[in-house]
Amino acid sequence: SGPCGRGKSTHTRLWQSAFGEAASVFNDDKPALRRLDTGWFAYGTPWCGKEGYNTNTRVPLAALCFVTRGAENRIRPMTAEEAIPHLFSQIMVVDSSDLARQMELADALLCSVPCYLLACNVSPAAAEVAYRGMRGNGAAADD
């Protein structure tokens, strides 16, 4: 996730190049997140990015990764407190009369789903660094 111009679409292409068909994209801008009894899920929505990925599907949400630009590729876990401004800048408030409930859900999300901060450039290694960092549940950087 991240604001426009941070490299989300570029990073998506890097994942597809690095991992082929093992990396599928169902939404490249504004997926919907939902908490069910079995955990958090991400859903494709009509609000897609410039690449036009918007498949009507649902996938389990394993983590949130906030993308920033960087001179070298580096990823690290974030605390819930660190992730708050990143998440809140991406939330679409649909009904402001239920803002308190939306904030409760955001808190539950940040307390139950790991968050990462990815600084990346456009080198092919960026996808590998992100993958290793999130799969290993720790920090990773270019070798």
N, CA, C and O atoms as a GROMACS GRO file, in nm:
protein
  572
    1SER      N    1   0.084  -0.117   0.000
    1SER     CA    2   0.000   0.000   0.000
    1SER      C    3   0.089   0.124   0.000
    1SER      O    4   0.207   0.118   0.037
    2GLY      N    5   0.033   0.234  -0.041
    2GLY     CA    6   0.107   0.358  -0.039
    2GLY      C    7   0.042   0.461  -0.130
    2GLY      O    8  -0.038   0.425  -0.216
    3PRO      N    9   0.076   0.587  -0.111
    3PRO     CA   10   0.021   0.693  -0.195
    3PRO      C   11   0.062   0.677  -0.342
    3PRO      O   12   0.157   0.606  -0.373
    4CYS      N   13  -0.009   0.743  -0.427
    4CYS     CA   14   0.020   0.744  -0.570
    4CYS      C   15   0.164   0.790  -0.593
    4CYS      O   16   0.210   0.885  -0.530
    5GLY      N   17   0.233   0.722  -0.683
    5GLY     CA   18   0.369   0.762  -0.718
    5GLY      C   19   0.478   0.700  -0.635
    5GLY      O   20   0.595   0.733  -0.654
    6ARG      N   21   0.444   0.611  -0.543
    6ARG     CA   22   0.545   0.549  -0.457
    6ARG      C   23   0.609   0.426  -0.519
    6ARG      O   24   0.709   0.377  -0.467
    7GLY      N   25   0.554   0.375  -0.629
    7GLY     CA   26   0.614   0.260  -0.694
    7GLY      C   27   0.540   0.130  -0.676
    7GLY      O   28   0.596   0.023  -0.698
    8LYS      N   29   0.412   0.137  -0.637
    8LYS     CA   30   0.335   0.014  -0.617
    8LYS      C   31   0.322  -0.066  -0.747
    8LYS      O   32   0.345  -0.187  -0.748
    9SER      N   33   0.286   0.000  -0.856
    9SER     CA   34   0.269  -0.070  -0.984
    9SER      C   35   0.402  -0.124  -1.033
    9SER      O   36   0.409  -0.236  -1.085
   10THR      N   37   0.508  -0.047  -1.018
   10THR     CA   38   0.641  -0.093  -1.057
   10THR      C   39   0.680  -0.214  -0.974
   10THR      O   40   0.732  -0.312  -1.027
   11HIS      N   41   0.656  -0.207  -0.845
   11HIS     CA   42   0.692  -0.318  -0.758
   11HIS      C   43   0.609  -0.443  -0.793
   11HIS      O   44   0.660  -0.555  -0.787
   12THR      N   45   0.484  -0.423  -0.829
   12THR     CA   46   0.399  -0.535  -0.871
   12THR      C   47   0.460  -0.604  -0.993
   12THR      O   48   0.466  -0.726  -0.999
   13ARG      N   49   0.504  -0.525  -1.091
   13ARG     CA   50   0.568  -0.583  -1.210
   13ARG      C   51   0.696  -0.658  -1.174
   13ARG      O   52   0.727  -0.760  -1.235
   14LEU      N   53   0.770  -0.608  -1.076
   14LEU     CA   54   0.892  -0.676  -1.033
   14LEU      C   55   0.859  -0.812  -0.972
   14LEU      O   56   0.931  -0.909  -0.995
   15TRP      N   57   0.751  -0.819  -0.894
   15TRP     CA   58   0.709  -0.947  -0.837
   15TRP      C   59   0.670  -1.044  -0.949
   15TRP      O   60   0.708  -1.161  -0.946
   16GLN      N   61   0.595  -0.995  -1.046
   16GLN     CA   62   0.553  -1.082  -1.156
   16GLN      C   63   0.674  -1.131  -1.235
   16GLN      O   64   0.677  -1.246  -1.279
   17SER      N   65   0.772  -1.046  -1.254
   17SER     CA   66   0.892  -1.085  -1.326
   17SER      C   67   0.974  -1.186  -1.246
   17SER      O   68   1.024  -1.284  -1.302
   18ALA      N   69   0.987  -1.163  -1.117
   18ALA     CA   70   1.070  -1.250  -1.032
   18ALA      C   71   1.005  -1.385  -1.004
   18ALA      O   72   1.074  -1.487  -0.996
   19PHE      N   73   0.871  -1.386  -0.989
   19PHE     CA   74   0.804  -1.508  -0.943
   19PHE      C   75   0.708  -1.568  -1.045
   19PHE      O   76   0.646  -1.671  -1.018
   20GLY      N   77   0.694  -1.505  -1.161
   20GLY     CA   78   0.608  -1.560  -1.266
   20GLY      C   79   0.464  -1.578  -1.221
   20GLY      O   80   0.408  -1.491  -1.154
   21GLU      N   81   0.406  -1.691  -1.257
   21GLU     CA   82   0.265  -1.717  -1.227
   21GLU      C   83   0.238  -1.737  -1.077
   21GLU      O   84   0.123  -1.735  -1.035
   22ALA      N   85   0.342  -1.756  -0.998
   22ALA     CA   86   0.323  -1.770  -0.853
   22ALA      C   87   0.281  -1.637  -0.789
   22ALA      O   88   0.228  -1.637  -0.677
   23ALA      N   89   0.303  -1.526  -0.859
   23ALA     CA   90   0.261  -1.394  -0.810
   23ALA      C   91   0.139  -1.349  -0.889
   23ALA      O   92   0.150  -1.312  -1.006
   24SER      N   93   0.024  -1.354  -0.826
   24SER     CA   94  -0.098  -1.308  -0.894
   24SER      C   95  -0.144  -1.178  -0.832
   24SER      O   96  -0.131  -1.157  -0.711
   25VAL      N   97  -0.198  -1.090  -0.914
   25VAL     CA   98  -0.243  -0.959  -0.870
   25VAL      C   99  -0.394  -0.952  -0.891
   25VAL      O  100  -0.442  -0.973  -1.002
   26PHE      N  101  -0.466  -0.922  -0.786
   26PHE     CA  102  -0.611  -0.911  -0.798
   26PHE      C  103  -0.660  -0.768  -0.786
   26PHE      O  104  -0.772  -0.738  -0.827
   27ASN      N  105  -0.579  -0.679  -0.731
   27ASN     CA  106  -0.614  -0.537  -0.722
   27ASN      C  107  -0.484  -0.461  -0.698
   27ASN      O  108  -0.407  -0.498  -0.609
   28ASP      N  109  -0.460  -0.356  -0.775
   28ASP     CA  110  -0.332  -0.287  -0.760
   28ASP      C  111  -0.346  -0.147  -0.701
   28ASP      O  112  -0.255  -0.065  -0.715
   29ASP      N  113  -0.459  -0.119  -0.635
   29ASP     CA  114  -0.469   0.012  -0.571
   29ASP      C  115  -0.549   0.010  -0.442
   29ASP      O  116  -0.493   0.033  -0.335
   30LYS      N  117  -0.678  -0.018  -0.449
   30LYS     CA  118  -0.764  -0.007  -0.330
   30LYS      C  119  -0.843  -0.135  -0.306
   30LYS      O  120  -0.963  -0.138  -0.334
   31PRO      N  121  -0.779  -0.240  -0.256
   31PRO     CA  122  -0.857  -0.359  -0.220
   31PRO      C  123  -0.943  -0.329  -0.097
   31PRO      O  124  -0.911  -0.238  -0.019
   32ALA      N  125  -1.048  -0.403  -0.080
   32ALA     CA  126  -1.130  -0.394   0.040
   32ALA      C  127  -1.078  -0.498   0.139
   32ALA      O  128  -1.046  -0.610   0.101
   33LEU      N  129  -1.070  -0.460   0.266
   33LEU     CA  130  -1.026  -0.552   0.370
   33LEU      C  131  -1.145  -0.584   0.460
   33LEU      O  132  -1.224  -0.496   0.493
   34ARG      N  133  -1.157  -0.711   0.498
   34ARG     CA  134  -1.270  -0.754   0.579
   34ARG      C  135  -1.224  -0.856   0.682
   34ARG      O  136  -1.145  -0.946   0.652
   35ARG      N  137  -1.275  -0.841   0.803
   35ARG     CA  138  -1.245  -0.937   0.908
   35ARG      C  139  -1.359  -1.038   0.918
   35ARG      O  140  -1.475  -1.000   0.936
   36LEU      N  141  -1.325  -1.165   0.907
   36LEU     CA  142  -1.420  -1.274   0.926
   36LEU      C  143  -1.376  -1.355   1.048
   36LEU      O  144  -1.271  -1.328   1.106
   37ASP      N  145  -1.455  -1.452   1.086
   37ASP     CA  146  -1.419  -1.536   1.201
   37ASP      C  147  -1.286  -1.607   1.181
   37ASP      O  148  -1.217  -1.636   1.278
   38THR      N  149  -1.251  -1.634   1.057
   38THR     CA  150  -1.128  -1.708   1.027
   38THR      C  151  -1.008  -1.618   1.001
   38THR      O  152  -0.899  -1.668   0.974
   39GLY      N  153  -1.024  -1.487   1.009
   39GLY     CA  154  -0.912  -1.396   0.989
   39GLY      C  155  -0.948  -1.282   0.896
   39GLY      O  156  -1.065  -1.259   0.865
   40TRP      N  157  -0.845  -1.210   0.851
   40TRP     CA  158  -0.861  -1.095   0.762
   40TRP      C  159  -0.846  -1.141   0.617
   40TRP      O  160  -0.766  -1.229   0.586
   41PHE      N  161  -0.925  -1.078   0.529
   41PHE     CA  162  -0.922  -1.109   0.387
   41PHE      C  163  -0.918  -0.980   0.306
   41PHE      O  164  -0.973  -0.877   0.348
   42ALA      N  165  -0.853  -0.986   0.191
   42ALA     CA  166  -0.850  -0.875   0.096
   42ALA      C  167  -0.936  -0.914  -0.024
   42ALA      O  168  -0.932  -1.028  -0.070
   43TYR      N  169  -1.012  -0.818  -0.074
   43TYR     CA  170  -1.103  -0.839  -0.186
   43TYR      C  171  -1.069  -0.744  -0.299
   43TYR      O  172  -1.031  -0.629  -0.276
   44GLY      N  173  -1.083  -0.792  -0.420
   44GLY     CA  174  -1.069  -0.704  -0.535
   44GLY      C  175  -1.186  -0.606  -0.539
   44GLY      O  176  -1.296  -0.640  -0.498
   45THR      N  177  -1.161  -0.487  -0.588
   45THR     CA  178  -1.264  -0.384  -0.600
   45THR      C  179  -1.254  -0.318  -0.737
   45THR      O  180  -1.156  -0.337  -0.808
   46PRO      N  181  -1.355  -0.240  -0.774
   46PRO     CA  182  -1.346  -0.166  -0.901
   46PRO      C  183  -1.243  -0.053  -0.897
   46PRO      O  184  -1.207   0.002  -1.001
   47TRP      N  185  -1.196  -0.017  -0.777
   47TRP     CA  186  -1.099   0.092  -0.763
   47TRP      C  187  -0.959   0.036  -0.784
   47TRP      O  188  -0.891  -0.004  -0.690
   48CYS      N  189  -0.919   0.034  -0.908
   48CYS     CA  190  -0.789  -0.023  -0.941
   48CYS      C  191  -0.694   0.089  -0.982
   48CYS      O  192  -0.735   0.202  -1.009
   49GLY      N  193  -0.568   0.055  -0.986
   49GLY     CA  194  -0.466   0.151  -1.024
   49GLY      C  195  -0.452   0.162  -1.174
   49GLY      O  196  -0.536   0.115  -1.251
   50LYS      N  197  -0.343   0.225  -1.216
   50LYS     CA  198  -0.323   0.253  -1.358
   50LYS      C  199  -0.305   0.128  -1.442
   50LYS      O  200  -0.326   0.132  -1.564
   51GLU      N  201  -0.267   0.016  -1.380
   51GLU     CA  202  -0.249  -0.108  -1.455
   51GLU      C  203  -0.381  -0.181  -1.480
   51GLU      O  204  -0.388  -0.268  -1.566
   52GLY      N  205  -0.486  -0.146  -1.405
   52GLY     CA  206  -0.618  -0.202  -1.428
   52GLY      C  207  -0.645  -0.338  -1.368
   52GLY      O  208  -0.736  -0.408  -1.413
   53TYR      N  209  -0.568  -0.378  -1.267
   53TYR     CA  210  -0.594  -0.506  -1.202
   53TYR      C  211  -0.712  -0.492  -1.106
   53TYR      O  212  -0.703  -0.418  -1.007
   54ASN      N  213  -0.821  -0.560  -1.133
   54ASN     CA  214  -0.936  -0.557  -1.043
   54ASN      C  215  -1.020  -0.683  -1.058
   54ASN      O  216  -1.132  -0.679  -1.110
   55THR      N  217  -0.966  -0.794  -1.012
   55THR     CA  218  -1.034  -0.922  -1.019
   55THR      C  219  -1.130  -0.936  -0.901
   55THR      O  220  -1.095  -0.903  -0.788
   56ASN      N  221  -1.249  -0.986  -0.927
   56ASN     CA  222  -1.348  -1.008  -0.823
   56ASN      C  223  -1.315  -1.138  -0.750
   56ASN      O  224  -1.365  -1.245  -0.785
   57THR      N  225  -1.230  -1.128  -0.648
   57THR     CA  226  -1.187  -1.246  -0.572
   57THR      C  227  -1.153  -1.205  -0.430
   57THR      O  228  -1.152  -1.087  -0.396
   58ARG      N  229  -1.126  -1.305  -0.349
   58ARG     CA  230  -1.088  -1.282  -0.209
   58ARG      C  231  -0.965  -1.368  -0.179
   58ARG      O  232  -0.956  -1.482  -0.223
   59VAL      N  233  -0.871  -1.310  -0.104
   59VAL     CA  234  -0.752  -1.384  -0.063
   59VAL      C  235  -0.725  -1.356   0.085
   59VAL      O  236  -0.755  -1.247   0.134
   60PRO      N  237  -0.670  -1.454   0.156
   60PRO     CA  238  -0.633  -1.428   0.297
   60PRO      C  239  -0.527  -1.319   0.304
   60PRO      O  240  -0.436  -1.314   0.221
   61LEU      N  241  -0.540  -1.232   0.400
   61LEU     CA  242  -0.444  -1.124   0.418
   61LEU      C  243  -0.337  -1.169   0.517
   61LEU      O  244  -0.364  -1.186   0.636
   62ALA      N  245  -0.216  -1.188   0.467
   62ALA     CA  246  -0.106  -1.235   0.551
   62ALA      C  247  -0.029  -1.120   0.613
   62ALA      O  248   0.027  -1.135   0.722
   63ALA      N  249  -0.025  -1.004   0.546
   63ALA     CA  250   0.052  -0.890   0.596
   63ALA      C  251   0.012  -0.765   0.519
   63ALA      O  252  -0.050  -0.772   0.413
   64LEU      N  253   0.050  -0.651   0.573
   64LEU     CA  254   0.040  -0.523   0.504
   64LEU      C  255   0.182  -0.475   0.479
   64LEU      O  256   0.266  -0.477   0.569
   65CYS      N  257   0.208  -0.431   0.357
   65CYS     CA  258   0.340  -0.379   0.324
   65CYS      C  259   0.323  -0.239   0.267
   65CYS      O  260   0.257  -0.220   0.165
   66PHE      N  261   0.382  -0.141   0.334
   66PHE     CA  262   0.374  -0.003   0.290
   66PHE      C  263   0.499   0.031   0.210
   66PHE      O  264   0.611   0.015   0.259
   67VAL      N  265   0.480   0.077   0.088
   67VAL     CA  266   0.588   0.098  -0.007
   67VAL      C  267   0.634   0.243  -0.005
   67VAL      O  268   0.553   0.336  -0.010
   68THR      N  269   0.767   0.261   0.002
   68THR     CA  270   0.830   0.392  -0.014
   68THR      C  271   0.944   0.376  -0.113
   68THR      O  272   0.988   0.264  -0.140
   69ARG      N  273   0.990   0.484  -0.166
   69ARG     CA  274   1.107   0.478  -0.254
   69ARG      C  275   1.233   0.486  -0.171
   69ARG      O  276   1.238   0.552  -0.067
   70GLY      N  277   1.335   0.417  -0.218
   70GLY     CA  278   1.462   0.419  -0.146
   70GLY      C  279   1.578   0.399  -0.242
   70GLY      O  280   1.560   0.350  -0.353
   71ALA      N  281   1.696   0.438  -0.198
   71ALA     CA  282   1.816   0.421  -0.281
   71ALA      C  283   1.855   0.274  -0.289
   71ALA      O  284   1.906   0.229  -0.391
   72GLU      N  285   1.830   0.200  -0.182
   72GLU     CA  286   1.855   0.057  -0.182
   72GLU      C  287   1.730  -0.014  -0.130
   72GLU      O  288   1.646   0.047  -0.064
   73ASN      N  289   1.718  -0.141  -0.162
   73ASN     CA  290   1.602  -0.218  -0.121
   73ASN      C  291   1.620  -0.265   0.022
   73ASN      O  292   1.720  -0.326   0.059
   74ARG      N  293   1.518  -0.236   0.102
   74ARG     CA  294   1.524  -0.268   0.244
   74ARG      C  295   1.381  -0.283   0.295
   74ARG      O  296   1.294  -0.204   0.261
   75ILE      N  297   1.357  -0.385   0.377
   75ILE     CA  298   1.226  -0.404   0.438
   75ILE      C  299   1.246  -0.436   0.585
   75ILE      O  300   1.342  -0.502   0.624
   76ARG      N  301   1.151  -0.387   0.666
   76ARG     CA  302   1.158  -0.415   0.809
   76ARG      C  303   1.016  -0.420   0.866
   76ARG      O  304   0.925  -0.356   0.814
   77PRO      N  305   1.000  -0.497   0.974
   77PRO     CA  306   0.869  -0.499   1.040
   77PRO      C  307   0.839  -0.363   1.103
   77PRO      O  308   0.930  -0.290   1.141
   78MET      N  309   0.712  -0.330   1.112
   78MET     CA  310   0.668  -0.206   1.176
   78MET      C  311   0.582  -0.241   1.298
   78MET      O  312   0.515  -0.344   1.301
   79THR      N  313   0.586  -0.155   1.396
   79THR     CA  314   0.493  -0.169   1.507
   79THR      C  315   0.358  -0.114   1.461
   79THR      O  316   0.350  -0.042   1.362
   80ALA      N  317   0.253  -0.150   1.534
   80ALA     CA  318   0.120  -0.097   1.502
   80ALA      C  319   0.121   0.056   1.507
   80ALA      O  320   0.059   0.122   1.424
   81GLU      N  321   0.192   0.111   1.604
   81GLU     CA  322   0.197   0.257   1.618
   81GLU      C  323   0.263   0.322   1.496
   81GLU      O  324   0.218   0.426   1.449
   82GLU      N  325   0.370   0.261   1.446
   82GLU     CA  326   0.436   0.313   1.326
   82GLU      C  327   0.346   0.303   1.203
   82GLU      O  328   0.350   0.389   1.115
   83ALA      N  329   0.266   0.198   1.197
   83ALA     CA  330   0.184   0.174   1.079
   83ALA      C  331   0.060   0.263   1.072
   83ALA      O  332   0.004   0.280   0.964
   84ILE      N  333   0.016   0.320   1.184
   84ILE     CA  334  -0.107   0.399   1.187
   84ILE      C  335  -0.112   0.507   1.079
   84ILE      O  336  -0.208   0.510   1.003
   85PRO      N  337  -0.013   0.597   1.069
   85PRO     CA  338  -0.025   0.701   0.966
   85PRO      C  339  -0.025   0.645   0.824
   85PRO      O  340  -0.090   0.701   0.735
   86HIS      N  341   0.048   0.537   0.801
   86HIS     CA  342   0.050   0.475   0.668
   86HIS      C  343  -0.087   0.418   0.634
   86HIS      O  344  -0.138   0.437   0.523
   87LEU      N  345  -0.147   0.348   0.729
   87LEU     CA  346  -0.278   0.288   0.705
   87LEU      C  347  -0.385   0.395   0.690
   87LEU      O  348  -0.466   0.389   0.598
   88PHE      N  349  -0.386   0.493   0.780
   88PHE     CA  350  -0.492   0.594   0.776
   88PHE      C  351  -0.488   0.678   0.649
   88PHE      O  352  -0.592   0.727   0.605
   89SER      N  353  -0.370   0.694   0.589
   89SER     CA  354  -0.364   0.770   0.464
   89SER      C  355  -0.424   0.691   0.347
   89SER      O  356  -0.449   0.748   0.241
   90GLN      N  357  -0.448   0.562   0.366
   90GLN     CA  358  -0.501   0.477   0.259
   90GLN      C  359  -0.647   0.436   0.280
   90GLN      O  360  -0.708   0.378   0.190
   91ILE      N  361  -0.704   0.467   0.395
   91ILE     CA  362  -0.841   0.427   0.424
   91ILE      C  363  -0.939   0.515   0.347
   91ILE      O  364  -0.929   0.637   0.348
   92MET      N  365  -1.034   0.450   0.281
   92MET     CA  366  -1.145   0.522   0.217
   92MET      C  367  -1.261   0.524   0.316
   92MET      O  368  -1.316   0.418   0.349
   93VAL      N  369  -1.298   0.640   0.362
   93VAL     CA  370  -1.411   0.652   0.454
   93VAL      C  371  -1.538   0.660   0.370
   93VAL      O  372  -1.562   0.758   0.302
   94VAL      N  373  -1.617   0.553   0.377
   94VAL     CA  374  -1.739   0.544   0.297
   94VAL      C  375  -1.855   0.612   0.368
   94VAL      O  376  -1.936   0.680   0.305
   95ASP      N  377  -1.863   0.592   0.499
   95ASP     CA  378  -1.975   0.647   0.576
   95ASP      C  379  -1.919   0.711   0.702
   95ASP      O  380  -1.886   0.641   0.797
   96SER      N  381  -1.909   0.843   0.705
   96SER     CA  382  -1.848   0.912   0.818
   96SER      C  383  -1.930   0.898   0.946
   96SER      O  384  -1.877   0.923   1.055
   97SER      N  385  -2.057   0.859   0.937
   97SER     CA  386  -2.137   0.842   1.058
   97SER      C  387  -2.093   0.720   1.137
   97SER      O  388  -2.128   0.706   1.255
   98ASP      N  389  -2.018   0.630   1.074
   98ASP     CA  390  -1.969   0.510   1.142
   98ASP      C  391  -1.817   0.512   1.157
   98ASP      O  392  -1.752   0.408   1.155
   99LEU      N  393  -1.762   0.632   1.172
   99LEU     CA  394  -1.617   0.648   1.180
   99LEU      C  395  -1.558   0.575   1.301
   99LEU      O  396  -1.449   0.518   1.292
  100ALA      N  397  -1.628   0.576   1.414
  100ALA     CA  398  -1.576   0.508   1.533
  100ALA      C  399  -1.560   0.358   1.506
  100ALA      O  400  -1.460   0.299   1.548
  101ARG      N  401  -1.654   0.298   1.439
  101ARG     CA  402  -1.646   0.155   1.406
  101ARG      C  403  -1.529   0.130   1.310
  101ARG      O  404  -1.459   0.030   1.324
  102GLN      N  405  -1.509   0.218   1.214
  102GLN     CA  406  -1.399   0.202   1.120
  102GLN      C  407  -1.264   0.212   1.192
  102GLN      O  408  -1.171   0.139   1.158
  103MET      N  409  -1.254   0.299   1.290
  103MET     CA  410  -1.130   0.312   1.367
  103MET      C  411  -1.106   0.186   1.452
  103MET      O  412  -0.992   0.143   1.467
  104GLU      N  413  -1.214   0.128   1.506
  104GLU     CA  414  -1.202   0.003   1.582
  104GLU      C  415  -1.149  -0.108   1.491
  104GLU      O  416  -1.063  -0.186   1.531
  105LEU      N  417  -1.201  -0.115   1.369
  105LEU     CA  418  -1.155  -0.216   1.274
  105LEU      C  419  -1.010  -0.193   1.236
  105LEU      O  420  -0.933  -0.289   1.225
  106ALA      N  421  -0.971  -0.068   1.215
  106ALA     CA  422  -0.831  -0.037   1.182
  106ALA      C  423  -0.739  -0.080   1.296
  106ALA      O  424  -0.632  -0.135   1.272
  107ASP      N  425  -0.782  -0.055   1.419
  107ASP     CA  426  -0.703  -0.097   1.535
  107ASP      C  427  -0.691  -0.250   1.540
  107ASP      O  428  -0.582  -0.303   1.563
  108ALA      N  429  -0.802  -0.319   1.518
  108ALA     CA  430  -0.799  -0.466   1.518
  108ALA      C  431  -0.709  -0.519   1.407
  108ALA      O  432  -0.636  -0.616   1.427
  109LEU      N  433  -0.713  -0.454   1.291
  109LEU     CA  434  -0.627  -0.495   1.180
  109LEU      C  435  -0.480  -0.481   1.216
  109LEU      O  436  -0.402  -0.575   1.197
  110LEU      N  437  -0.442  -0.366   1.269
  110LEU     CA  438  -0.302  -0.341   1.303
  110LEU      C  439  -0.252  -0.428   1.418
  110LEU      O  440  -0.132  -0.452   1.431
  111CYS      N  441  -0.344  -0.473   1.501
  111CYS     CA  442  -0.305  -0.559   1.614
  111CYS      C  443  -0.298  -0.706   1.575
  111CYS      O  444  -0.245  -0.788   1.651
  112SER      N  445  -0.351  -0.743   1.457
  112SER     CA  446  -0.354  -0.885   1.422
  112SER      C  447  -0.283  -0.921   1.293
  112SER      O  448  -0.262  -1.040   1.266
  113VAL      N  449  -0.247  -0.823   1.212
  113VAL     CA  450  -0.181  -0.849   1.084
  113VAL      C  451  -0.043  -0.782   1.087
  113VAL      O  452  -0.034  -0.663   1.116
  114PRO      N  453   0.063  -0.856   1.058
  114PRO     CA  454   0.196  -0.794   1.056
  114PRO      C  455   0.206  -0.685   0.950
  114PRO      O  456   0.148  -0.696   0.842
  115CYS      N  457   0.280  -0.580   0.983
  115CYS     CA  458   0.301  -0.468   0.891
  115CYS      C  459   0.450  -0.452   0.864
  115CYS      O  460   0.534  -0.476   0.951
  116TYR      N  461   0.481  -0.412   0.741
  116TYR     CA  462   0.619  -0.394   0.698
  116TYR      C  463   0.633  -0.260   0.626
  116TYR      O  464   0.540  -0.211   0.563
  117LEU      N  465   0.752  -0.204   0.637
  117LEU     CA  466   0.788  -0.084   0.561
  117LEU      C  467   0.894  -0.124   0.461
  117LEU      O  468   1.002  -0.170   0.498
  118LEU      N  469   0.862  -0.108   0.333
  118LEU     CA  470   0.953  -0.144   0.224
  118LEU      C  471   1.004  -0.017   0.157
  118LEU      O  472   0.926   0.061   0.103
  119ALA      N  473   1.134   0.002   0.161
  119ALA     CA  474   1.199   0.106   0.081
  119ALA      C  475   1.258   0.033  -0.038
  119ALA      O  476   1.336  -0.061  -0.021
  120CYS      N  477   1.222   0.075  -0.159
  120CYS     CA  478   1.272   0.001  -0.274
  120CYS      C  479   1.304   0.093  -0.390
  120CYS      O  480   1.249   0.203  -0.404
  121ASN      N  481   1.396   0.044  -0.472
  121ASN     CA  482   1.425   0.109  -0.599
  121ASN      C  483   1.363   0.022  -0.708
  121ASN      O  484   1.284  -0.067  -0.676
  122VAL      N  485   1.394   0.043  -0.829
  122VAL     CA  486   1.330  -0.033  -0.936
  122VAL      C  487   1.414  -0.151  -0.985
  122VAL      O  488   1.391  -0.202  -1.094
  123SER      N  489   1.510  -0.194  -0.905
  123SER     CA  490   1.590  -0.308  -0.946
  123SER      C  491   1.511  -0.437  -0.923
  123SER      O  492   1.425  -0.442  -0.835
  124PRO      N  493   1.538  -0.540  -1.001
  124PRO     CA  494   1.468  -0.668  -0.984
  124PRO      C  495   1.485  -0.728  -0.844
  124PRO      O  496   1.401  -0.806  -0.801
  125ALA      N  497   1.591  -0.693  -0.774
  125ALA     CA  498   1.614  -0.746  -0.640
  125ALA      C  499   1.510  -0.699  -0.539
  125ALA      O  500   1.496  -0.759  -0.432
  126ALA      N  501   1.437  -0.593  -0.570
  126ALA     CA  502   1.338  -0.539  -0.476
  126ALA      C  503   1.234  -0.643  -0.439
  126ALA      O  504   1.196  -0.653  -0.322
  127ALA      N  505   1.186  -0.720  -0.534
  127ALA     CA  506   1.085  -0.822  -0.507
  127ALA      C  507   1.142  -0.930  -0.416
  127ALA      O  508   1.074  -0.975  -0.323
  128GLU      N  509   1.264  -0.972  -0.441
  128GLU     CA  510   1.328  -1.075  -0.358
  128GLU      C  511   1.347  -1.027  -0.215
  128GLU      O  512   1.322  -1.102  -0.121
  129VAL      N  513   1.390  -0.902  -0.198
  129VAL     CA  514   1.409  -0.846  -0.065
  129VAL      C  515   1.276  -0.841   0.009
  129VAL      O  516   1.269  -0.879   0.126
  130ALA      N  517   1.171  -0.796  -0.058
  130ALA     CA  518   1.039  -0.789   0.005
  130ALA      C  519   0.991  -0.929   0.045
  130ALA      O  520   0.942  -0.949   0.156
  131TYR      N  521   1.005  -1.023  -0.046
  131TYR     CA  522   0.961  -1.159  -0.019
  131TYR      C  523   1.036  -1.219   0.100
  131TYR      O  524   0.974  -1.272   0.192
  132ARG      N  525   1.169  -1.211   0.098
  132ARG     CA  526   1.249  -1.266   0.208
  132ARG      C  527   1.215  -1.199   0.341
  132ARG      O  528   1.205  -1.266   0.444
  133GLY      N  529   1.197  -1.068   0.338
  133GLY     CA  530   1.167  -0.996   0.462
  133GLY      C  531   1.033  -1.033   0.521
  133GLY      O  532   1.020  -1.046   0.643
  134MET      N  533   0.932  -1.050   0.436
  134MET     CA  534   0.800  -1.084   0.487
  134MET      C  535   0.788  -1.233   0.520
  134MET      O  536   0.721  -1.268   0.617
  135ARG      N  537   0.851  -1.318   0.443
  135ARG     CA  538   0.845  -1.463   0.471
  135ARG      C  539   0.928  -1.498   0.594
  135ARG      O  540   0.892  -1.588   0.671
  136GLY      N  541   1.038  -1.427   0.613
  136GLY     CA  542   1.122  -1.454   0.729
  136GLY      C  543   1.078  -1.379   0.853
  136GLY      O  544   1.134  -1.397   0.961
  137ASN      N  545   0.973  -1.293   0.835
  137ASN     CA  546   0.919  -1.212   0.945
  137ASN      C  547   1.026  -1.125   1.010
  137ASN      O  548   1.023  -1.102   1.131
  138GLY      N  549   1.118  -1.076   0.930
  138GLY     CA  550   1.222  -0.990   0.984
  138GLY      C  551   1.274  -0.896   0.877
  138GLY      O  552   1.221  -0.893   0.765
  139ALA      N  553   1.376  -0.822   0.910
  139ALA     CA  554   1.432  -0.725   0.818
  139ALA      C  555   1.515  -0.797   0.711
  139ALA      O  556   1.572  -0.903   0.735
  140ALA      N  557   1.519  -0.736   0.594
  140ALA     CA  558   1.603  -0.787   0.484
  140ALA      C  559   1.648  -0.667   0.402
  140ALA      O  560   1.584  -0.562   0.402
  141ALA      N  561   1.760  -0.686   0.333
  141ALA     CA  562   1.813  -0.580   0.248
  141ALA      C  563   1.886  -0.642   0.131
  141ALA      O  564   1.909  -0.763   0.128
  142ASP      N  565   1.922  -0.556   0.034
  142ASP     CA  566   2.003  -0.604  -0.078
  142ASP      C  567   2.129  -0.668  -0.022
  142ASP      O  568   2.185  -0.620   0.077
  143ASP      N  569   2.172  -0.776  -0.084
  143ASP     CA  570   2.294  -0.845  -0.041
  143ASP      C  571   2.417  -0.771  -0.089
  143ASP      O  572   2.530  -0.814  -0.062
   0.00000   0.00000   0.00000
